[in-house]
């Protein structure tokens, strides 16, 4: 089912598609290919944070549930080299870095629904050559589907007519219990290494072992106040591997992906002011956990990192699965 949601900044209609299967219902907006809400049988609240109006997504909920890109996370200095050429990108974070594709990345564009079924929908977008500074006409498609177990499956594909970097990510904020913050959430991350970062959230260099640090979540525990880092997984395009498990209020979220990393952010800077969320109240600090399967940040400046370079003739494929089940809380 497709219905009207609002107007984009150019006055175009933004539609919303609803899909369901396995006891899960998801609403997807054409704006930013955004998952507006995700509900499962037996739970009164949406497990994904979101807004009730376009004003929310043009304001304090800009990234909530969206596909961000062409390159998720950060590119240092707002510049990169591709095939020997330098490209100046939008410096949309503190005037020093490119964050989530710049001023008008994938999340701030109107996608087109191309295929809609009862349990799946597909959206397409062409990111024009030079937009935000990125080279190449980038054709991107995102498919959201719900399987018989009620899991949300996300498939993102990309093609280009010029060499470019392509590392999109789903930027949903999860809250399993419906409480104002994540104090009752526990997380398990099997990764044995993570990426230390500087004050600008740019990786310092090679991965570091999680052992002996506050980033060791190989046994389930409460989400730490410092969590805003990339955890290193398997090489890209490998078999789907576990990124993390999160549990709260008898609900368990299991995330698997074929991406080489997952950025986990505790949402400590969330503040939506007077803009209400699904429950009618504004969201505050640590209201949701962002789980973003992706390439490692700043790959254009890190030749030793898995490369997200996309060249003509190739089709990039990014897959993730968010499985939901009812279980006893992990101790």
N, C-alpha and C positions, 0 to 999 in steps of 0.2 A: 504494500500500500504506500502510495506517495501523496504527500500533502504539502501545503504551503507553510513556510516557517517565517519568512521575513524578506527584507530587501538588503542587498549588498550595497557598498558605498556608491556604486554606479547606478543604483536603482533597479537592478535586475532581481528577478524573483529567486529566492533561495528555497529549494524544496527539501523535504525530509522523507526518507524511506524507512519503513519498519519491516524487519525480518524476524523470524522466530523458528525455533526448533529445540527439541530436547529440554523443554522447560525454561529456555532462555529467550528473552526478547531484547532486541537492539534497535535503536533509532540512529540513523546516519544522516548527517547533513551534507548537502552538496558543497557548502562552504568549508573549504579545508579538508574535504573528505573526512569529516569529524564524526566520531562516535559520540553522540549527545548523551545517551544514557544506555545502561545495560542492566536489565532486571532479570531475576531468576525466581522461579516458583518458591514460595515460602518466605521470601524476604520482602519487606515493605519498602526498602530504599534501593536506589540505583547503586550498583557497585562501582560505577564510574562517575566521577564528579562532572557536572555540567551546568549550563545555564538554561534559562527559559526563553531568552530573546536573542536576536541578533546583536543587540547592544552589548551583551555579555561577551560575545566572541570577537567583537571589535574593540573591546576594552580589557578588563582585568582577567578574562578567561580566554585570552587569545590562543594559547597553545592547548587548552584542555581538550583531550580526545582527538586532536588533529593529526594528520600526516605532516611531518615537518621535513623540509628539504629545500633545495636539492641535496644539501649536506647537513645532516642533523648535528647538533652539538656545536663545537666552536672551531673556527679557523683563525689562527693567530695572526694579528696584524692586519686583518681584513684584506689579505692578498694571497695569491697563489701562482705557481707556475704550472703550465700545462704544455707539453710538447715544446719546451724551450721558450714559450711566451709568458709574459707576466700579465696577470689580470687583477685589477683593483675591484674589490667586492664592497658591498655595503658594510660599514662599520656600525652595526646597530646595537652593540653592547658597550656602553661606556666609551664610545668613540675609538675603541682599540681592537675589537674582535668582531668577526661575523658569527652570529648566533642563528642556528636553525634556518639558514638560507637567506638571511638578510631582512630588509624592511618589508618585503612582500614575497615571502617564500611560499611554499606549497600551502601552508596553513591559511594564508590571506588571499587565496584565489578561489574562484568559483569553478568547481569541477562539474563534469557532466555525467549523469547516470547513463550508462550504456546498456547494462543488462540487469534486470531485476527479476528475482524469483522469490518464492515463499521464504526460503532460508538463506538467500544470498543476494548480494548486489555488487555491481562493479562500477567504478567511477574512473573517468579519464581526464587527463589534463595535458596541455602542451605548454611547457615553460620556454618562452621565446629566447632565442640566441641573444646574449648580452643582458638579459633581465637580471638585475641584482649584481651584475658583473660576471655571471657564469657563462662560459662559452657553450655553444651548441643549442639547437632546438631539441629539448628533452621531452620525449613522449613518455608519460608515466601513467600507470594504471594501478588501481588498488581494488582488490576483491576482498570483501568481508563475507564470511560464510559461517553458519552455525551447524555443527555436526549433530548426530543423534544423541550424543552425550551432553549437548548444550554448550560445548566449547566454542569460543570465538577464534576462528582461523583467519589470519591476515596474510595476504599475498600481494607484494608490491613488485611490479616489473618496470624496467626503464630501458629506453633506447635513445640514441643520440646521433646527430649527423656530424658532430665534431668531438674530438677527445675532450672529456670533462670529468669532473669528480661527481659521483652519485652515491649518496649514502643517506637515504631517507629513513625515517623511523616513526613508529606510532607513539604518540605522546599522551596516552591516557593516564589520568590520575585515579588510582584505585583506593577505595575505602570499603572494606568488607563488613564492618560492623555497624556503620551508620553513625558512629560517634563523632564528636567534633574534631578529634585528632587521632593519631595512630598509636596512642599509648598502649592499647590492648592488642596490637599486631605483633606477630613474631615472623621472622624471615629466616630462610635457609638458602644459602648461596654456595654451590659446590665448587666455585672457582678457587684455584690455589694461588692466583695472582691478580693484581689490580694495577691501575695506573695512578701513581701519585701525581698531584697537580700543583701549580703555583697559585698565587693569589688571584689570577685571572682565569682560573680553572683550565689552564692549558697543561697537558701532560708534560712532565719534566723529562721524560725519556723512556727507558726500557721499563717493562712491567716489574713490579716488586712482589715478593711473596706476601701473602696475607698472614702467614703464621707469625704469631707474636705481636700482631697489630690489632687496632680496633676494627679492622676490616675483615677479620676472620669470622665468617658466618657459617662455617662448615658444620656447626651444631646450631639448631634453631635457637634464636634469642630475640629479644626486643630490638626494634629498629633504633639505631644510634643517632644522636643529634648531628653527627658529622657526615652522614651518608649523602654524598653527591659525587659519585665516582663511577668509572667504568671498570667492570670486572671482566677479565679475559677468559674467553671460552675457546671453542674449537675453531680451526680455520674456516673461512667462508665457504659456502656450498658443500659442507660436509653433511653428514646425517644430522637430523634434528637432535639437539642436545639440551639438557636441562639448564635453564638460566637461573631460576629461583623457584622456591615455594613460599607462599605467604599464607598465614592463617590468622583468623580472628572470629570470635562469635560463632564457632562451629562451621565456618566456611573456609575452604582451602582453595587457593589459586595456584595452579601449577603452570609455569611458563616454559615452553621449549622453543628453540629457534635454530636456524641454520646460519645465523650471523656470528661473527667472531668475538662479539662483546655485548654486554648489556649495561646501559647506564641506569643506575638506581639513585633516585633523588627523593628525599623525605619530605619535600614540599615546604621547607621551613620558611620560604619567602612568599608563600601564598597569602594574598590579602585581597579580597574582592570588594572591600568597602561596603557600599550599600547595595551592591548587585547580588540578588539572591541566587542560591543554587537550587537543586531539585527539592530540597526539604523546606524551602521558603526562607532559610537563613543564609547569610553570607558565609563564605569559607574563610577560615583563618589559617594561621601557621600550622603546618603539618597536617592539614586536612586530608591529604591524599598522598599516595606513593606513586611516583612516576616510574614505570618499568619500560625501558626503551631499548629493545634489541637493535643493534646497529654495528657499523664499523667503529673502530677506535677513533676518538676525536683527533682533529688536526692532522689527518693522514697526509695532506699535501706537503707538510713540512717534516714528516717522519718517514724516511725511506725504508726503515726497518719494520714499520707497522704493516699489517695486511693492507694492500692497496685497494682503494675504492675507485680507481680510475676506470672510466667506462669509455670504450672506443666504438666507432661506427661498425656496424655489422654484428655486434654482441647484444644480447638481451640479458640485462641484470635481473636476478630473481632473489627476492628477500621473503622468507617465510617465517611466521611465528604462530604459536598456538597458545591460547589462554584458556586452560581447562578449569572448570569450577565444580567443586563437589562439597557435600556436607559431611563433616567429620568432627570428632572430638578435638578440642584445641590441643595443639602440640605443647608439650611441657619441656 
